[in-house]
Amino acid sequence: MLWKHYVFRRGPDVHTTWDLLFERRPMRLLYIAGSGFDVRAQTVMKAFVENLRESRPQVEKATLLSVGLTRAK
């Protein structure tokens, strides 16, 4: 097992899960992005940000970590 505790949701249940996770506590977000990442991850990030706009949770801190990847020679 990769993670001891994890949540897997698909479709409309994802938004409900996000709302429940952050309902009564401030959020501390870490965005990790970089070249070479799967571009499909952008779809999830856009949906998450839109969900935040609608539910308006308390965001305590949001950080972007930009990772530069190089090819091995």
DATAHU-V174566 format. One record per backbone hydrogen bond with DSSP energy under -0.5 kcal/mol. NH is the residue of the N-H (numbers start at 1). CO is the residue of the C=O. If there is no record, write none. Layout:
{{NH,CO} {NH,CO}}
//
This chain:
{{9,7} {13,10} {14,11} {15,12} {16,12} {17,13} {18,14} {19,15} {20,16} {21,17} {22,18} {23,20} {27,58} {29,61} {31,63} {32,30} {33,31} {33,65} {35,67} {37,34} {41,38} {42,39} {43,40} {44,40} {45,41} {46,42} {47,43} {48,44} {49,45} {50,46} {51,47} {52,48} {53,49} {54,50} {55,51} {56,52} {59,57} {60,27} {60,58} {61,27} {63,29} {65,31} {65,63} {66,64} {67,33} {67,65} {68,66} {69,67}}
//
